[in-house]
Amino acid sequence: MPDFEALVRYLVEPFLDTPEALRLDCERLSGGKRLWIRVAFDGEDKGRVFGRGGRNIQAIRKVVRATAKLSDCSVNLDVYGESAHEGNGSGGRSRGGPTRARHRSSQDRPRRRSS
């Protein structure tokens, strides 16, 4: 079985200002076929680890899950203090994505009064 603790450390540490603050807890379940990894780090690093819209943490989770699938096991990666909306990759936004500024058309412009 791969060293998932080392893999997670390798994937998360580049985002941290203080990599030595990273804490990992690995719990093996079901005879080692399931692994639960919990990570904790300084709050200032949270934005970089999660990334815009949760992209970084989701990419890290995908790599860990793909590695687990190759080893015929399953792995869950949780971040200490993570709220529900951060974990789903939406970053608190609606599924429709960010709103965009609307361009004004000639119909939207105020009309000049003739004197």
C-alpha positions in Angstrom: 0.0 0.0 0.0 1.3 3.5 -0.8 2.5 5.9 1.9 -0.6 8.1 1.8 0.7 10.3 4.6 3.8 11.1 2.6 1.7 11.7 -0.5 -0.6 14.2 1.2 2.4 15.9 2.8 4.0 16.2 -0.6 0.9 17.7 -2.2 -0.1 20.1 0.6 3.3 21.5 1.9 4.0 23.6 -1.2 1.0 25.8 -0.3 2.0 26.4 3.3 4.1 29.3 4.6 5.1 27.1 7.5 5.2 23.5 6.3 6.3 22.3 9.8 2.8 23.4 11.0 1.1 20.7 9.0 -0.4 18.0 11.1 -1.6 14.6 9.7 -3.7 11.9 11.4 -4.2 8.7 9.5 -6.8 6.1 10.6 -7.0 2.7 9.0 -10.4 1.0 8.9 -11.8 -2.3 7.5 -8.5 -4.2 7.7 -6.5 -1.4 6.0 -8.8 -1.2 2.9 -10.2 2.2 4.0 -8.1 5.1 5.2 -9.2 8.3 6.8 -6.7 11.2 6.6 -7.2 14.4 8.5 -5.0 17.4 8.0 -4.6 20.6 10.0 -2.5 23.6 9.3 -2.3 27.3 10.2 -5.4 29.3 9.4 -3.4 31.8 7.3 -2.6 29.1 4.8 -6.2 28.0 4.4 -6.8 30.2 1.3 -3.8 28.9 -0.5 -4.5 25.2 0.3 -8.1 25.5 -0.8 -7.5 27.8 -3.8 -10.1 29.7 -5.7 -13.4 27.9 -5.6 -11.7 25.0 -3.7 -9.8 23.9 -6.8 -6.5 23.1 -5.0 -8.0 20.9 -2.3 -10.2 19.1 -4.8 -7.2 18.4 -7.0 -5.3 17.1 -4.0 -8.3 14.8 -3.1 -8.5 13.5 -6.7 -4.8 12.5 -6.7 -5.2 10.8 -3.4 -8.4 8.9 -4.5 -6.8 7.9 -7.8 -3.8 6.5 -5.9 -6.1 4.7 -3.6 -8.0 3.2 -6.5 -4.8 1.8 -7.9 -4.2 0.1 -4.6 -7.8 -1.3 -4.4 -8.7 0.8 -1.3 -10.5 4.0 -0.5 -9.2 7.1 1.1 -11.1 10.1 2.6 -9.1 13.4 3.1 -10.6 15.9 5.5 -9.3 19.3 6.5 -9.7 20.2 10.1 -12.1 23.2 10.4 -13.4 22.8 6.9 -17.1 23.8 6.5 -19.5 22.0 4.3 -19.5 24.5 1.4 -15.7 24.4 1.2 -15.5 20.7 0.8 -17.8 20.5 -2.2 -15.5 22.6 -4.4 -18.0 25.4 -5.0 -16.3 27.8 -2.6 -19.6 29.1 -1.4 -20.8 30.2 -4.9 -23.9 29.0 -6.6 -23.4 26.4 -9.3 -24.0 29.1 -11.9 -20.6 30.6 -11.4 -19.6 34.2 -10.7 -21.9 36.9 -11.9 -20.6 39.1 -14.8 -21.0 42.8 -15.3 -23.6 43.5 -17.9 -22.6 45.7 -20.9 -24.9 48.6 -21.5 -26.6 48.7 -24.8 -27.9 51.8 -26.6 -31.3 51.1 -25.2 -30.0 51.3 -21.6 -28.5 54.7 -21.9 -30.5 57.7 -20.8 -31.8 59.8 -23.7 -30.8 63.4 -24.1 -33.5 66.0 -24.0 -33.5 68.4 -26.9 -33.8 72.0 -26.0 
